[in-house]
């Protein structure tokens, strides 16, 4: 459509960008550094992931008046890979001299953990050969695995999920809590810091809600329950801007990088876009 010269319109048009972790992949596969950057890389992303067309820039010669900022984190069930090996040390029957280490994949390890938790004895068992691979009866020796054996293996190896995904909604906390309480979010316009606060300062104002406590959200799921800037932040035409979410603690970073997808982490700048009338 043709642009009407000399006339501009002001519309309520939030801008957003996201970091996506694919199913059966870890956060470290999507971003290996301690800083998650938004509005910087927008290529090859879907409309679900971003509505920007150019990295760090507004469309055309538009200007933007940011009134609020939100951080939205999805809380989807994780999917674990069946092609990534993990080793679990168990207990063989007395007198058996072969290896007591099972080599399996992450998905099978999670299934074994569920079996052990459901059993009254708190254990499960598999048959393994001398190389530690699972085999059918009567080719292998019985290896007994306790809940502690499996959880320790998942915790100590970087390809294991974090405890929040091992014991979902069972006192271990949630992925949302782990992210918002251990990160710092910064908005840059140009190279100037406009606001910098722990991520819990920027409620999502979106997401499912359950009075039964089976869902966790980053704040009340209402668009009005978000952080608003005391004064609007103005982004001029062709001016660079970005948002960074940083994990300052090294040990926490290692745990966060173990998160399995599917997961989306959005940053939304809510406000008014001034653009040419078409």
BAFI-3210 file (N, C-alpha, C; in Angstrom, 3 decimals, decimal comma, padded with zeros to 6 digits):
// residues 278
n [1|2|3|4|5|6|7|8|9|10|11|12|13|14|15|16|17|18|19|20|21|22|23|24|25|26|27|28|29|30|31|32|33|34|35|36|37|38|39|40|41|42|43|44|45|46|47|48|49|50|51|52|53|54|55|56|57|58|59|60|61|62|63|64|65|66|67|68|69|70|71|72|73|74|75|76|77|78|79|80|81|82|83|84|85|86|87|88|89|90|91|92|93|94|95|96|97|98|99|100|101|102|103|104|105|106|107|108|109|110|111|112|113|114|115|116|117|118|119|120|121|122|123|124|125|126|127|128|129|130|131|132|133|134|135|136|137|138|139|140|141|142|143|144|145|146|147|148|149|150|151|152|153|154|155|156|157|158|159|160|161|162|163|164|165|166|167|168|169|170|171|172|173|174|175|176|177|178|179|180|181|182|183|184|185|186|187|188|189|190|191|192|193|194|195|196|197|198|199|200|201|202|203|204|205|206|207|208|209|210|211|212|213|214|215|216|217|218|219|220|221|222|223|224|225|226|227|228|229|230|231|232|233|234|235|236|237|238|239|240|241|242|243|244|245|246|247|248|249|250|251|252|253|254|255|256|257|258|259|260|261|262|263|264|265|266|267|268|269|270|271|272|273|274|275|276|277|278]
n.u [000,838|000,355|002,169|000,839|001,803|003,208|001,423|001,032|000,404|-000,522|-000,304|-001,349|000,953|002,608|006,032|007,984|010,298|011,955|013,524|013,964|013,755|014,157|012,153|013,555|016,038|018,619|018,868|021,464|022,045|020,667|021,566|024,700|026,098|026,348|024,569|021,444|020,209|017,918|015,889|018,034|018,899|016,891|016,375|015,091|013,056|009,789|006,455|005,458|007,688|008,911|008,108|009,600|011,382|013,931|017,171|017,497|016,345|013,624|010,780|011,100|010,855|009,825|008,864|009,017|007,249|007,857|005,984|005,778|007,353|007,619|008,354|007,950|007,524|007,303|005,617|005,854|005,521|008,571|010,465|012,417|015,572|016,147|018,478|020,784|023,381|023,541|025,066|024,460|025,089|024,562|023,540|024,822|024,022|025,390|028,662|028,765|030,860|031,001|030,654|028,980|027,622|025,118|024,539|022,510|019,807|018,644|015,833|015,001|016,202|014,643|012,223|012,898|013,362|010,785|009,572|010,998|010,233|007,530|007,487|007,158|009,483|011,203|012,979|014,177|014,867|017,198|018,446|021,788|024,620|028,152|029,246|027,645|025,288|021,743|020,040|018,118|016,548|017,915|020,409|021,822|022,981|021,296|020,757|020,282|018,592|018,278|016,094|017,723|020,155|019,578|018,733|021,076|022,843|021,589|021,830|024,616|025,663|025,999|024,199|021,895|018,572|017,635|016,832|014,306|012,928|013,127|011,662|008,821|006,545|006,769|007,864|010,404|010,548|010,111|010,785|010,227|010,473|013,198|014,408|013,493|014,318|017,049|018,275|019,185|017,642|018,042|017,378|018,485|018,868|020,178|023,364|022,824|021,815|018,536|016,844|017,492|017,090|016,493|014,925|012,448|011,182|009,726|006,838|004,911|002,219|000,592|-000,454|-001,380|-003,689|-004,259|-006,215|-005,739|-003,076|-001,404|-000,300|002,207|002,825|004,480|003,788|000,486|-001,838|-002,721|-003,071|-002,917|-001,409|001,404|004,784|005,127|006,754|007,854|008,132|007,586|009,711|011,562|012,122|013,916|013,686|015,531|017,228|019,296|018,339|018,015|017,402|018,765|019,138|020,755|022,722|024,201|025,574|027,861|027,501|024,716|024,188|025,130|023,206|020,853|021,394|020,924|018,257|015,551|013,768|010,342|010,569|009,816|010,991|009,948|010,475|008,706|008,044|005,829|003,756|003,443|003,446|004,607|003,879|004,011|001,056|-000,827]
n.v [-001,200|002,318|004,981|007,582|010,769|012,876|012,283|010,582|007,760|006,650|003,716|001,087|-001,216|-003,763|-004,951|-007,905|-010,527|-013,725|-016,544|-019,807|-023,194|-026,275|-029,324|-032,126|-031,011|-029,112|-026,048|-025,090|-025,768|-023,919|-021,449|-020,792|-019,039|-016,908|-014,902|-014,096|-012,858|-010,546|-009,346|-009,093|-011,159|-011,942|-013,370|-016,071|-016,759|-017,558|-016,066|-016,561|-016,397|-013,863|-010,434|-008,652|-007,351|-006,593|-006,848|-005,505|-003,097|-000,841|-001,247|000,209|003,697|003,998|005,028|004,268|004,069|002,942|001,565|-000,449|-003,486|-006,967|-010,296|-013,409|-016,804|-020,030|-022,946|-025,732|-029,345|-031,145|-032,748|-035,585|-036,775|-039,759|-040,540|-039,798|-040,662|-041,794|-042,589|-044,833|-045,790|-048,750|-051,536|-054,752|-058,279|-060,093|-061,313|-061,192|-060,127|-058,386|-055,171|-052,539|-050,476|-048,977|-048,245|-046,077|-044,147|-040,704|-040,466|-043,115|-043,311|-041,510|-042,869|-045,169|-043,978|-043,171|-045,683|-046,667|-044,835|-045,362|-047,921|-049,880|-050,578|-048,640|-049,023|-050,201|-052,602|-053,817|-055,869|-056,320|-056,521|-057,433|-055,111|-053,134|-052,581|-052,709|-055,795|-058,695|-061,231|-064,570|-063,338|-061,395|-059,867|-059,078|-055,732|-053,571|-050,573|-047,678|-044,937|-042,844|-043,529|-043,088|-040,391|-039,141|-039,702|-038,273|-035,689|-035,253|-035,426|-033,469|-033,739|-034,523|-033,619|-030,600|-030,553|-029,494|-030,353|-033,029|-033,687|-032,652|-030,214|-031,115|-030,170|-029,437|-026,991|-024,798|-024,412|-021,816|-020,339|-020,824|-019,435|-016,705|-015,872|-016,022|-014,474|-011,431|-008,732|-006,478|-003,493|-001,991|001,028|002,366|002,428|002,740|002,060|001,609|000,458|-001,812|-004,730|-007,498|-010,378|-011,069|-008,701|-008,044|-008,983|-011,474|-011,240|-012,970|-016,269|-019,649|-020,347|-021,771|-022,714|-024,940|-025,256|-026,560|-025,329|-022,964|-019,523|-016,571|-014,231|-012,688|-013,787|-011,495|-008,774|-006,298|-006,676|-006,048|-004,763|-001,275|001,413|004,335|006,687|006,973|005,125|006,158|005,070|005,905|006,412|004,124|003,575|001,607|-001,077|-003,367|-006,262|-007,846|-010,853|-011,912|-014,442|-014,344|-016,070|-018,729|-021,492|-021,662|-021,038|-023,348|-025,180|-024,049|-024,226|-026,871|-027,240|-028,769|-028,592|-028,686|-025,134|-021,719|-018,419|-015,302|-011,791|-008,876|-005,705|-003,392|-000,970|002,060|002,391|004,643|005,359|005,585|006,414|004,210]
n.w [000,000|-000,630|000,951|002,896|002,607|005,094|007,121|010,121|012,247|015,532|017,215|019,421|019,764|020,750|020,893|020,465|021,315|021,357|022,999|021,991|022,951|021,595|021,554|023,298|023,288|025,007|026,939|026,672|024,065|022,573|023,505|024,596|026,205|029,163|028,969|027,790|024,842|023,436|020,732|019,098|017,350|014,887|012,671|010,668|012,391|013,651|013,596|016,073|017,623|017,272|016,396|015,063|012,230|011,542|013,025|016,204|015,475|014,802|012,576|009,317|009,341|011,861|015,196|018,726|021,756|024,736|027,300|029,163|030,365|029,909|031,005|029,799|030,421|029,210|030,469|029,773|029,522|029,721|027,078|026,664|025,315|023,349|022,329|023,575|025,619|029,026|032,116|034,770|038,015|039,752|041,819|041,951|042,293|045,085|044,673|041,916|039,333|037,163|035,395|037,193|036,116|034,323|030,956|029,377|027,891|028,227|028,230|028,852|031,353|032,839|032,735|034,187|036,642|037,339|037,613|039,830|041,801|041,956|042,942|045,939|047,243|046,434|044,399|041,194|038,596|036,108|033,414|032,589|030,339|030,159|029,162|030,129|028,860|028,400|028,341|027,261|029,274|029,276|029,251|030,666|033,778|036,836|037,688|040,290|040,792|042,671|043,679|044,496|043,222|040,496|040,453|041,337|039,218|037,136|038,131|038,346|035,774|032,861|030,803|031,957|033,121|034,994|038,537|038,847|036,649|036,922|039,206|038,918|040,120|042,758|045,129|044,356|043,231|040,368|036,827|035,993|038,397|038,903|036,830|037,050|039,588|039,580|037,680|035,891|034,343|031,658|029,932|027,044|025,289|022,453|023,635|026,205|029,497|030,349|032,193|034,839|036,510|038,820|037,331|038,389|038,745|036,549|035,852|034,031|033,269|031,909|030,830|031,996|034,707|037,876|040,563|041,996|042,227|040,425|038,277|037,462|037,338|036,159|038,012|038,350|035,917|034,205|031,998|033,203|035,427|035,392|035,163|034,897|033,278|034,999|033,561|030,071|027,831|025,147|021,887|019,181|015,585|013,637|015,740|017,786|019,938|022,679|024,766|027,574|029,374|032,075|033,659|036,587|038,372|038,296|038,963|039,053|036,410|035,096|035,919|034,846|032,132|031,683|031,240|029,610|026,499|025,187|025,324|025,664|025,958|026,318|025,738|026,152|024,953|025,765|024,336|022,398|018,923|016,526|013,246|009,612|007,813|005,827]
ca.u [000,000|001,104|002,268|000,254|002,864|002,939|000,457|001,493|-000,572|000,023|-001,098|-000,868|001,533|003,772|007,043|008,442|011,276|012,014|014,506|013,231|014,486|013,391|011,974|014,695|017,278|018,825|019,060|022,833|022,069|020,126|022,416|025,737|026,712|025,622|023,671|020,433|019,974|016,638|015,790|019,344|018,882|015,475|016,278|014,620|012,131|008,384|005,678|005,321|008,943|009,215|007,401|010,551|011,879|015,365|017,813|017,724|015,807|012,200|010,512|011,083|011,257|008,900|009,363|008,276|007,142|007,691|005,299|005,899|008,164|007,209|009,129|006,988|008,221|006,362|005,742|005,417|006,198|009,791|010,623|013,808|016,082|016,421|019,721|021,893|023,722|023,803|025,534|023,877|025,718|023,606|024,065|024,678|023,932|026,674|029,464|028,847|032,066|031,003|030,395|027,707|027,212|024,193|024,572|021,175|019,575|017,979|014,410|014,875|016,558|013,475|011,231|013,363|013,146|009,350|009,331|011,564|009,410|006,224|007,657|007,199|010,877|011,968|014,012|013,804|016,008|017,372|019,479|022,844|025,726|029,446|029,547|026,737|024,102|020,564|019,785|016,982|016,820|018,798|021,755|022,492|022,901|020,339|021,305|019,243|018,764|017,400|015,747|018,921|021,139|019,182|018,752|022,479|023,392|021,009|022,340|026,059|026,037|025,426|023,101|020,701|017,748|017,710|015,927|012,954|012,270|013,131|010,543|007,915|005,463|006,918|008,726|011,712|010,456|009,752|011,704|009,944|011,113|014,651|014,847|013,231|015,008|018,494|018,736|019,038|017,170|018,478|016,944|019,414|018,485|021,532|024,183|022,473|020,928|017,316|016,416|018,190|016,553|016,251|013,832|011,150|010,614|008,973|005,848|004,507|000,860|000,038|-000,235|-002,486|-003,880|-004,957|-006,360|-005,293|-001,634|-000,664|000,339|002,969|002,962|005,339|002,853|-000,927|-002,003|-003,578|-002,246|-002,753|-000,504|002,760|005,563|005,047|007,777|007,348|008,066|007,790|011,055|011,389|013,078|013,813|013,849|016,866|018,035|019,465|017,883|018,045|017,198|019,635|018,862|022,065|022,818|025,485|026,243|028,352|026,861|023,318|024,202|025,271|021,910|019,883|021,711|020,467|016,817|015,109|012,604|010,100|010,458|009,962|011,174|009,681|010,541|007,720|008,002|004,444|003,682|002,796|004,266|004,219|004,269|003,353|-000,273|-000,867]
ca.v [000,000|003,572|005,746|008,922|011,678|013,905|011,843|009,421|007,259|006,087|002,529|000,225|-002,351|-004,290|-005,688|-009,022|-011,464|-014,865|-017,620|-021,068|-024,445|-027,315|-030,578|-033,052|-030,231|-028,348|-024,607|-024,862|-025,921|-022,688|-020,334|-021,355|-018,018|-016,570|-013,785|-014,339|-011,580|-010,457|-008,332|-009,020|-012,117|-012,171|-014,095|-017,455|-016,956|-017,496|-014,994|-016,896|-016,086|-012,423|-009,658|-007,718|-007,740|-006,298|-007,001|-004,337|-001,880|-000,781|-001,296|001,428|004,867|004,085|005,272|003,454|004,607|001,774|001,880|-001,566|-004,610|-008,249|-011,505|-014,519|-018,088|-021,132|-024,002|-026,935|-030,575|-031,381|-033,969|-035,993|-037,492|-041,193|-040,788|-039,219|-041,657|-041,424|-043,754|-044,913|-046,818|-049,434|-052,578|-056,120|-059,318|-060,414|-062,310|-060,885|-059,295|-057,511|-053,759|-052,197|-049,202|-049,110|-047,209|-045,946|-042,784|-039,839|-040,818|-044,361|-043,030|-040,896|-043,938|-045,999|-043,203|-043,252|-047,039|-046,777|-044,035|-046,013|-049,192|-049,770|-050,713|-047,482|-049,482|-050,927|-053,413|-054,107|-056,862|-055,720|-057,410|-057,013|-053,751|-052,205|-052,346|-053,472|-056,962|-059,514|-062,443|-064,725|-062,985|-060,429|-059,919|-058,093|-054,532|-052,874|-049,116|-046,975|-043,568|-042,034|-043,841|-042,459|-038,939|-038,719|-039,742|-037,159|-034,430|-035,094|-035,374|-032,249|-034,038|-034,784|-032,427|-030,038|-031,219|-028,971|-031,170|-034,411|-033,808|-031,546|-029,954|-032,025|-029,555|-029,068|-025,702|-024,839|-023,764|-020,380|-019,799|-020,894|-018,389|-015,318|-015,526|-016,169|-013,726|-009,974|-008,277|-005,116|-002,894|-001,011|001,822|002,764|001,648|003,282|001,242|002,330|-000,159|-003,067|-005,287|-008,952|-010,677|-011,123|-007,350|-007,858|-010,065|-011,804|-010,797|-013,915|-017,674|-020,370|-020,118|-022,881|-022,578|-026,192|-025,177|-027,412|-024,477|-021,857|-018,407|-015,466|-013,166|-012,914|-013,784|-010,401|-007,733|-005,134|-007,029|-006,014|-003,577|-000,139|002,427|005,579|007,560|006,177|005,063|006,461|004,488|006,717|005,698|003,595|003,517|000,235|-001,415|-004,802|-006,678|-008,952|-011,549|-012,455|-015,357|-013,931|-017,121|-019,788|-022,766|-021,566|-021,103|-024,750|-025,824|-023,501|-024,726|-028,256|-027,250|-029,377|-028,032|-027,377|-023,966|-020,395|-017,316|-014,076|-010,454|-008,034|-004,270|-002,983|000,475|002,664|002,549|005,727|004,909|006,233|005,915|003,611]
ca.w [000,000|-000,702|002,190|002,847|003,018|006,095|008,131|010,882|013,207|016,769|017,514|020,507|019,048|021,469|020,139|021,281|020,774|022,267|022,894|021,928|023,135|020,917|022,302|023,382|023,299|026,225|026,768|026,213|022,610|021,990|023,932|025,460|027,056|030,395|028,676|026,764|024,179|022,742|019,688|018,434|016,249|014,579|011,407|010,675|013,503|013,285|014,225|017,484|018,312|017,221|015,379|014,453|010,922|011,501|014,328|017,065|014,878|014,520|011,135|008,505|010,127|012,989|016,545|019,698|023,113|025,610|028,559|030,106|029,901|030,490|030,710|029,786|030,338|029,057|031,478|029,069|029,954|028,947|026,303|026,834|024,139|023,455|021,603|024,353|026,643|030,415|032,870|036,114|038,835|040,614|042,713|041,452|043,322|045,710|043,973|040,482|039,187|035,982|035,660|037,836|035,515|033,201|029,923|028,794|027,413|029,202|028,291|029,590|032,750|033,471|032,899|035,304|037,868|037,658|038,100|041,178|042,712|042,110|043,656|047,398|047,679|045,991|043,466|039,987|038,171|034,684|033,116|031,781|029,983|030,699|028,697|030,787|028,045|028,818|027,498|027,668|030,049|030,449|028,800|031,525|035,232|037,361|038,323|041,058|040,799|043,604|043,293|044,725|042,174|039,230|040,621|041,418|037,855|036,387|038,679|038,175|034,366|032,297|029,884|032,751|033,347|036,345|039,478|038,664|035,624|037,400|040,151|038,612|041,072|043,888|046,125|043,819|042,572|038,958|035,902|036,018|039,593|038,758|035,910|037,448|040,827|039,428|036,519|035,890|033,034|031,351|028,673|026,480|024,130|022,102|024,568|027,519|030,315|030,710|033,449|035,140|037,747|038,769|036,400|039,071|038,733|035,310|035,750|032,670|032,958|030,930|031,162|032,637|036,142|038,501|042,012|042,607|042,435|039,498|037,293|038,004|036,417|036,603|038,332|038,033|034,457|033,775|031,367|034,084|036,529|034,862|035,536|033,985|033,492|035,574|032,398|028,858|027,247|023,738|020,944|017,973|014,314|013,336|016,967|018,264|021,282|022,969|026,156|027,963|030,628|032,458|034,803|037,162|039,126|037,415|039,295|038,618|034,948|034,696|036,133|033,910|030,799|031,582|031,011|028,355|025,855|024,564|026,194|025,061|026,896|025,568|026,317|025,470|025,219|025,504|024,181|021,226|017,727|015,634|011,915|008,496|007,442|004,488]
c.u [000,874|001,065|001,663|001,284|002,375|001,954|000,991|000,420|000,147|-000,873|-000,478|-000,372|002,787|004,754|007,626|009,487|011,427|013,228|013,733|014,183|013,623|013,198|013,198|016,046|017,382|019,025|020,462|022,941|021,560|020,982|023,420|026,356|025,848|024,617|022,735|020,060|018,692|016,610|017,103|019,379|017,435|015,288|015,827|013,753|010,698|007,702|005,416|006,541|009,275|008,301|008,289|011,024|013,388|015,934|018,024|017,165|014,298|011,970|010,540|011,609|010,291|009,629|008,481|008,368|006,835|007,083|005,479|006,812|007,737|008,209|008,184|007,752|007,184|006,656|005,227|006,145|007,436|009,736|012,110|014,276|016,297|017,705|020,933|022,168|023,949|024,161|025,009|024,531|024,688|024,286|023,767|024,504|025,328|027,387|029,586|029,959|032,048|030,658|029,028|027,180|026,347|024,393|023,216|021,015|018,752|016,500|014,194|015,213|015,381|012,366|011,610|013,155|011,684|009,008|009,820|010,711|008,053|006,307|007,728|008,624|011,718|013,096|013,377|015,026|015,990|018,418|020,515|023,914|027,034|029,833|028,654|025,498|022,954|020,293|018,569|017,455|016,990|020,233|022,517|022,338|022,005|021,077|020,154|019,577|017,770|017,076|016,971|019,979|020,834|019,242|020,173|023,119|022,877|021,571|023,802|026,482|025,283|024,294|021,826|019,892|017,966|016,652|014,496|012,198|012,281|011,931|009,609|006,787|005,534|007,937|010,083|011,707|010,090|010,818|011,496|010,618|012,626|015,166|014,644|013,999|016,526|019,065|018,474|018,687|017,498|017,934|017,951|018,732|019,727|022,464|023,931|021,516|019,730|016,691|017,160|017,727|016,537|014,968|012,474|010,443|009,685|007,969|005,343|003,138|000,181|000,261|-001,424|-002,539|-004,671|-005,023|-005,891|-003,787|-000,813|-000,006|001,074|003,084|003,871|004,449|001,436|-001,133|-003,021|-002,702|-002,032|-001,746|000,933|003,465|005,430|006,135|007,140|007,188|008,299|009,235|010,908|012,502|012,891|013,992|015,316|017,803|018,093|018,899|017,961|017,716|018,115|019,165|020,132|021,946|024,165|026,269|026,601|027,654|025,398|023,221|024,284|023,949|020,874|020,130|021,283|018,975|016,502|013,854|011,506|009,932|010,633|010,092|011,050|010,017|009,618|007,904|006,619|004,390|003,083|003,822|003,719|004,761|003,527|001,989|-000,215|-002,306]
c.v [001,251|004,291|007,128|009,894|012,672|013,504|010,582|009,023|006,624|004,926|001,754|-001,071|-002,841|-004,967|-006,758|-009,838|-012,583|-015,734|-018,929|-022,244|-025,554|-028,539|-031,475|-032,355|-029,483|-026,875|-024,300|-025,001|-024,670|-021,479|-020,843|-020,337|-017,754|-015,450|-014,150|-012,988|-011,634|-009,230|-008,175|-009,931|-012,497|-012,952|-015,539|-017,775|-016,831|-016,322|-015,287|-016,427|-014,598|-011,745|-008,547|-008,261|-007,551|-006,364|-005,643|-003,032|-001,979|-000,845|000,102|002,618|005,086|004,501|004,499|004,087|003,445|002,203|000,781|-002,627|-005,866|-009,332|-012,687|-015,815|-019,192|-022,220|-025,313|-028,164|-030,826|-032,698|-034,327|-036,839|-038,979|-041,564|-040,155|-040,142|-041,036|-042,704|-043,690|-046,075|-047,414|-050,470|-053,952|-057,087|-059,658|-061,532|-062,079|-059,864|-058,359|-056,079|-053,540|-050,858|-049,467|-047,943|-047,180|-044,540|-042,007|-040,197|-042,089|-044,164|-042,409|-041,933|-044,847|-045,289|-043,262|-044,635|-047,193|-046,006|-044,693|-047,309|-048,963|-049,831|-049,498|-047,850|-050,062|-051,708|-053,624|-055,210|-056,221|-056,759|-056,843|-055,602|-052,695|-051,883|-053,235|-054,595|-057,715|-060,720|-063,632|-064,288|-062,092|-060,719|-058,793|-056,965|-053,794|-051,388|-048,497|-045,590|-042,676|-042,268|-043,073|-040,939|-038,403|-038,682|-038,569|-035,824|-034,204|-034,966|-034,238|-032,520|-034,442|-033,513|-031,871|-030,673|-030,723|-029,736|-032,648|-034,644|-032,627|-031,456|-030,863|-031,480|-029,132|-027,675|-025,883|-024,145|-022,255|-019,727|-019,773|-019,760|-016,987|-014,917|-015,590|-015,391|-012,231|-009,539|-006,804|-004,696|-001,831|-000,287|002,585|001,851|002,099|002,343|002,081|001,764|-001,476|-003,554|-006,807|-009,242|-010,755|-009,768|-007,129|-009,003|-010,241|-011,218|-011,695|-015,324|-018,313|-020,094|-021,276|-022,664|-023,832|-026,231|-026,043|-026,626|-023,354|-020,774|-017,357|-014,259|-013,540|-012,825|-012,751|-009,319|-006,501|-005,395|-007,125|-004,750|-002,503|000,874|003,692|006,653|006,711|006,230|005,167|005,820|005,198|005,854|005,350|003,600|002,078|000,083|-002,921|-005,021|-007,861|-009,522|-012,313|-013,369|-015,086|-015,065|-018,296|-021,120|-022,785|-021,655|-022,541|-025,496|-025,352|-024,029|-026,175|-028,364|-027,844|-028,687|-029,074|-026,258|-022,707|-019,363|-016,027|-012,845|-009,577|-006,593|-003,787|-001,466|000,879|002,871|003,720|005,407|005,725|005,602|005,378|003,507]
c.w [000,000|000,633|001,971|003,424|004,070|007,170|008,805|011,887|014,396|017,183|018,677|019,880|019,798|020,516|021,063|020,536|021,792|022,003|022,957|022,116|022,558|021,818|022,179|023,240|024,623|025,906|026,256|024,692|021,907|022,318|024,948|026,410|028,284|030,184|027,531|026,154|023,353|021,835|018,908|017,216|015,958|013,277|011,632|011,886|012,994|013,974|015,700|018,269|018,318|016,211|014,816|013,116|010,806|012,909|014,989|016,520|014,701|013,012|010,503|009,325|011,284|014,257|017,523|021,075|024,046|026,936|029,606|029,502|030,649|030,118|030,884|029,552|030,232|030,091|030,884|029,593|029,096|028,181|026,302|025,653|024,414|022,717|022,286|025,535|028,012|031,164|034,299|036,855|039,792|041,477|042,117|042,613|043,834|044,931|042,484|040,278|037,982|036,380|036,313|037,317|034,281|032,247|029,232|028,255|028,432|029,347|029,097|031,059|033,497|033,677|034,070|036,636|038,284|038,211|039,539|042,192|042,966|042,915|045,161|047,925|047,315|045,041|042,214|039,534|036,663|034,552|032,204|031,458|030,531|030,267|029,350|029,992|028,522|027,829|028,031|028,465|029,089|030,161|029,771|032,998|035,739|038,089|038,999|041,136|041,769|043,056|043,416|043,650|040,888|039,346|040,694|040,035|037,023|036,836|038,318|036,721|033,666|031,312|030,631|032,943|034,759|037,234|039,346|037,586|035,974|038,317|039,970|039,628|042,297|044,890|045,607|043,207|041,112|038,129|035,909|037,217|039,469|037,884|036,484|038,706|040,723|038,249|036,698|034,469|032,837|029,995|028,257|025,326|023,710|022,878|025,999|028,238|030,738|031,984|033,604|036,503|037,652|037,989|037,087|039,086|037,541|035,126|034,330|032,319|031,944|031,435|031,838|034,128|036,721|040,007|042,739|042,792|041,507|038,384|037,996|036,952|037,027|036,838|037,961|036,520|033,986|033,154|032,234|035,201|036,034|035,326|034,461|034,327|034,078|034,499|031,159|028,377|025,738|022,916|019,610|016,728|014,085|014,547|017,470|019,673|021,449|024,437|026,419|029,301|030,992|033,675|035,477|037,820|038,233|037,686|038,856|037,105|034,461|034,853|035,116|032,500|030,602|031,265|029,637|027,828|025,691|025,597|025,364|026,161|026,091|026,411|025,479|025,914|024,788|025,398|022,862|020,105|016,906|014,249|010,843|008,220|006,024|003,994]
res [x|x|x|x|x|x|x|x|x|x|x|x|x|x|x|x|x|x|x|x|x|x|x|x|x|x|x|x|x|x|x|x|x|x|x|x|x|x|x|x|x|x|x|x|x|x|x|x|x|x|x|x|x|x|x|x|x|x|x|x|x|x|x|x|x|x|x|x|x|x|x|x|x|x|x|x|x|x|x|x|x|x|x|x|x|x|x|x|x|x|x|x|x|x|x|x|x|x|x|x|x|x|x|x|x|x|x|x|x|x|x|x|x|x|x|x|x|x|x|x|x|x|x|x|x|x|x|x|x|x|x|x|x|x|x|x|x|x|x|x|x|x|x|x|x|x|x|x|x|x|x|x|x|x|x|x|x|x|x|x|x|x|x|x|x|x|x|x|x|x|x|x|x|x|x|x|x|x|x|x|x|x|x|x|x|x|x|x|x|x|x|x|x|x|x|x|x|x|x|x|x|x|x|x|x|x|x|x|x|x|x|x|x|x|x|x|x|x|x|x|x|x|x|x|x|x|x|x|x|x|x|x|x|x|x|x|x|x|x|x|x|x|x|x|x|x|x|x|x|x|x|x|x|x|x|x|x|x|x|x|x|x|x|x|x|x|x|x|x|x|x|x|x|x|x|x|x|x]
***
